[in-house]
């Protein structure tokens, strides 16, 4: 059986305060546990929903959310990526 995991990747040298507050709100179980591919996809959808529910996009006007089947990421208005969550196969 193949095991999958949601990986968090930060793309900034210094975390802005809003990003630190947002990352604290995400339960680590959503991106640190190894699970089946269906559960990992569900965890990724839950992270995307947390982004929407947190109000980060409304409070920080220039932020954009990108959601695909295997990636959830937050970008600046200029297109620079702050953080990305993706599904990866564990070996």
N, C-alpha and C positions, 0 to 999 in steps of 0.2 A: 504494500500500500504506500502510495506517495504521500508525503507530508508537506504542507505548505505553511507559510507564515507571512503576515503583513509586515513589511519593512518600512520604518520611518527614516527618511533622509532629509536633513536640513541643508539648505543651499545658501545660508548667510553666514558671514564671519561672526557677527555679533547679533544675538537675538534681540529684536525689538520687544518692549514690554508687553505689547498686545499678544505677540506670539508666545511668550513665556506663559502668560495667563491662560491662553487657549490650550496649549499643550498640557498644562496641569489638569485641565478639565477632562481630558481624554483618558479613560481607564486603560492602564497598560495591558490588561488582558486582551484588548482588541488588537494589539500589534506585537505582543511578545510571545504569545503562545503558539505552538505548532499545532495545526489542525488539518482537517480535510480541505479540499479545494472549495467545496460548497460553503463551509463554515468561514473560511478565509474571505471569500467573496461577500458573505453576509457581514463580516466584521468591517470590511472596506466600505460597504454601503452604510453601515452604522456610523463610521467616521465621517463620511460625507454628510450624513444627516446632522451630526453634531456640529459640523461647520455651519450648516444652514440655521440650526436652532440657536447657536451661540450668539448670533447677532454680529459676529466679527465683520461680515461683509457689509453690513449696513453702517456700522460704527466707523469703519475704515473705508471711506468711499472709493478709493482706488483699487481695492482688492478684487480679484476675480477667482472664482472656483472653477476648476476643470475636473469633470468626472467622466471616466470611461470605465469599461468593464474591469480593468486591472489596475487603474491608477486614479487617485484622488490627489489633487495638488492645489495649492494656493499661490497665485501670482500677483505681482504688483501691476499697476496700470501700464507700466512700460514693458511688461512681459517677463520681468525677472522673477524667478521662482524663489519662494520662501521655504516651503516645506512640501514634501511629496510622500505619499503613502502608496506602496505598490505591493503586489502579491509576488512572492518568490518561492521557488521550490527548495526545500531543505534537503540536504544530502546526508 
